[in-house]
Amino acid sequence: MRVVSAKEIDAALSFPALIEALRRAFGAKLEAPERHHHEVARENETATLLLMPAWTGAGERPSYLATKLATVFPGNAARGRPSVYATTILLDGETGEPLAAMDGTRLTLWRTAAASALAASYAAREDASRLLMVGAGALAPFLIRAHGAARPIREVTIWNHNAARAKEAVERISREGRRKGGREGEAPLISVTDDLEAAARAADIITCATLSRTPLIRGEWLKEGAHLDLVGAFNLEMREADDAALRRARLFVDTKAALKEGGDVAVALSQGAITASHVAGDLASLVRGDVQGRSSPREITAFKSIGAAIEDLAAAVAVWEAL
């Protein structure tokens, strides 16, 4: 069994290719049971353990099986460590033979950002050029690059509760440049703001990757034609957008599990702020053409991601076959 490092994953993947791999995966016959979700009590916090299996369907060739083991420790930021750690195990789908143990933390960053960009390829305006990144954690550079692979992003504004971290993110992204995953042309202009409302009102795409427990984006801030990408808020105690934002938008989710897991959509449904019929579809229905994405240039759209094992499988296979 091969151990695949974060460096090898970075060398193997690009966002244009990974977005298309996810598009094929959501259109294929893949099996993905509900994730195992366990709360782990610790002295000063409650952590989360996730087990996420997926495999190719009978008759699919080549055949693979993957399982991701992930942990979420919210207090790790204060420890100078990532909040999320993960390992992805890839196996031969015909024999069960272990093929690789991959850095699932790095793979999760890639596939999460690619899933948001896949959704944006259906829901965001084709001419979307101004991106607001809410949050300055590990996902921020990946989301910026991924959205830049799906839409002609020219301006990026970063907002974070801790302005110093936002400035650090800008410096890190600027150093890296558009090393992978962007469209042809110049790198986007990246800046920091402390005025979230003004930045949100101006943005064509707003992507949020935070652990906020109260809504950050308000519906009244969304301009006509805006697309809202909600990636953080992974449990029912977290929110990144208020009810008004969800009600104003044509709403999509990555999988139907988002109707009862994660913040935002699941919370709004449980509290009666929206009904299940307000959710237009998931990634599989968009890819297969069962539902329409954006219906007009003026329409407001939103996408809620909680993560899916199908994405982990597709990304792991992409890395394995590249290697």
N, C-alpha and C positions, 0 to 999 in steps of 0.2 A: 504494500500500500504506500502510495506516495503522499508526502506531506507538502502542501502547497502554501507558500507564504503570501503575505500581502503584496510584496514586491512582484512576485510571479503573476498574481492576479492582475495587478495594474498593467503589467506588460502584455497580458493576454487579451485584455478587454478594451473596447472603445464604445462610446455611447451610441453612435449610429448603429453599430452592429448589435449591441445588446438590446436596444429598443426593438429592433426587428426580431431578435430571438424571443423576446417576451411576447411580441405580437403573434408569432407562430405558436408559442406555447399556449396562449389563451385561446387560440383557435383550434388546438389539437385535442385529442382524447387523452387527457391526463387525469389521474386520480389524486385527490388531495383531501384526506379526512380532516375533520375539525382539529385545530391545534389543541394540544394539552396545555392548559394555563394554570399555573400554581403560584399562589402567594407564599412567600418565604419570610417569616417574621424574623427580624433581627433587632438588636437592642435599641437602635435609634431610628429604624426605618423598616418599611416593608418592601422587600425585593420581589422580583418576578422571575419565574422559570418557565420558559416556553419550549415545547417539543413540537416540531413542525415537519411531518412526513409528506412525501409526494412521490409518485412514480408514473412512468409512461404506461399507457393502456395496452391491453392484449393485442398483439399483432403489430404494434408500433416498432419500427426498427430505425436506429439502434435502440436498445432498451436500457433504461436506467432507473434507479431508485435513490432517493436522497432524503436525509433527515437532518434538520438543523436543531441544535441545542443552543438556546439563547438565554442570557440572564440580563435583567435590567435592575441596576442598583442606583436609584436617583441620587444618593448621597455621594457618588463617586466624583462628581464635579469638584466638591470641596476637598477631595483627596488627590486631586490632580490626575484622575484617571477617567477613561471613557465610561459613560453610564451604561453602555451596552457592550457585552462580550458575546461572541458566538463561535461555534465550530460547525461546519457543514461536512457531513459524511456522504460521499458518493459511492454507490455500489452498482455492480453490473446487474441489470434488470432481469437477465436470464438465469444467472447462477447465484446471485446474492453475494458474489465475491467483492470485498471492499477494494475500491479503486484508489480513493484519495480522501485524506482529511484536509479540508481547506480552512484557511483563516476566514471563518464565517462573519467576523466583525467587518472585515474589509468587503467581503462579498455582499453583505447586507447593505452597506453604503451604496455600492454600485447598483444593485437590483432595485433598491427603494427609489433612488433617484430616476432610474430608467423607467420604472412603473409610472411615476408622476409625469415624465416626459411623454410616455405612451398615451396616457390620458389626455395630456395637452394637445397631442397630435389630432385628437378628435374634438376637443372641447374649447381650446384656445383659438383666438383669431389667428389667421395665417400671417397677418402682418404685425403680430404682437412684438414689440421691440423694447419695452420698458419693464424690467423685472424688479420686484421688491422681495428681498430675502429677509424674512422675519426669523431671527435666531442666528447665532454665529458659532454653532457647535460643529461637530465632525461632519455632519451631513451637508452643511451649507455649501462648501466648494463643489460637492458632487451634484447637488440640485442645480446650482448655477450652470455648470457644464452640461448637464443633461438637458435642461430647458433650452440652452443654446444650441443643442443638436437638433431640437424639434422645431424651434422658432427663431427668427432672425433677431435675437436679443442684442441690443446695442448699448443699453444703459442698465446698470445694476446698482440698486441702493440696498444697503444692509442696515437693519435696525436690530438692536439687541438691548435687553434690560441693562446689561453691563456694557457701556459704550466702549470701554477699553478692549473688551473681547471682540467687538465689532471691528475696531481698528486693526487688531491683530489679524483678524480673518482677511481683511482687505490686503494687508501686507503679504500674507501667505499666498493668497490667490494671485496677486500681482506677480509674485516671484515665480510661481508655477506657470503662469500664463495659461494659454489655452492648449496645454500640452497634449490633451486628448479630447475627443468627443465634440469639438465645436464645428460649426460650419466654416466654409472658406471666408476669409476676410479678416478684418482687424478684430482684436480682442475687445470685449465690451468695456466701456468706461465704468469703473467701480468706485462708489463713494459710500460714506457713512452718514446716517441722519439720526437726529434725536426727536424728530417730529413724525411719529408714526402715522398720524392721521393724514397729513399732507402727502406723504409718500404713498400711502394706500390709495388716496383719491387720484393720484397721477398714474398708477401702475396699470399696465395691461395684464400682467400676471403677478399674483401675490402667492408666494410659496412660504409656508410656515412649518418650521421644524423646531418645536419647543416643548417644554414640559410644563407649560402654563396651566394653572388651575382656574384661571378666570379668562373670559374671552378677551382677545387682543384686537381682532378685526371686527368692526361693526358694519352691519349691512348698509347703513346710510352712507358709508365711505366708498362703496363700490360703484365705479363709474359704468356707464353703458359699455358693454363689450368686454368687461373684465372677466378674468378666469382666476378662481381662488383654489389653491392647492394646499390641502390640509394633511400634513404628514406626521406631526407630533401628536400630543394628547392621546397616549396609547391606552389609557384606562378611563373608567366612567367618572373619575373625579377630576378630569382635566378637560379644558376647553381652549380652543384657539380662535373660534369665531362665534359670534352670538347667534341667537335664533333668527334674527332679522336677516342676517347674511345667508343663512341656509334657505329661508323662505323666498328670498329674492332670486335665488339661483336655480338654474336647471341642474339638478344634483346627480352626481355619479359616485359610485364606490368601487374599490378594487375587487372585492368579493362580497357576497351577501352576508358574510360574518360581520361586516361593519355595521349591520343593522342592530346588532346586540353587543358588540365589543368595541372598545376604544371610546374616546370622547367625541364631542360634537354631534355626529349623526345619531349614534345610539342614545345619547343623553336627550337630544331633542325629541326623538321618537318616544322614549320612556316618559317624558314629561308632557307629551301631547302638543308640543310646539309645531311639529310637522307630523304627517301620516306617512305610512309606508309607500303610498301611491305617489308621494312627492319625489321619491328616488327613481330617476328615469331608467337606470340600468347599471350594470357592472362592466368591468373590462372585457369579460368574455362576450357579453352581448354587444358591446361596441365593436370588437374585433370581427365578430361573425356577421355584423350588419343587422342584428335583430332590433337594435334601437339606433336612432339617429343621434349624433353628437350635437355640436352647435347647430342651431337652426337659423340663426341670423347674425349679422355683424353686431347688432345692438344687444343681443341676449347676454345676460350674466350667467356664467357657469361655475360649478364648483365640483371638486373631486376630493373624496376622503379616502386616505390610504391607511390601512392597519397592518399591511404586510401579508403576503400569501406564500405558502409553500411552493406553489407553482413557479413563482418568481425565483425562489432559491434553487429549485431544480434546473430551471432554464439557464440561470447564471452559472451554476456549477458545471453543467454540461458544456456551456460555451467555453469556460476556462479549460476543462479537460480536453475537449477536442482541439482547442488552439495549442495546447501543450503537446 
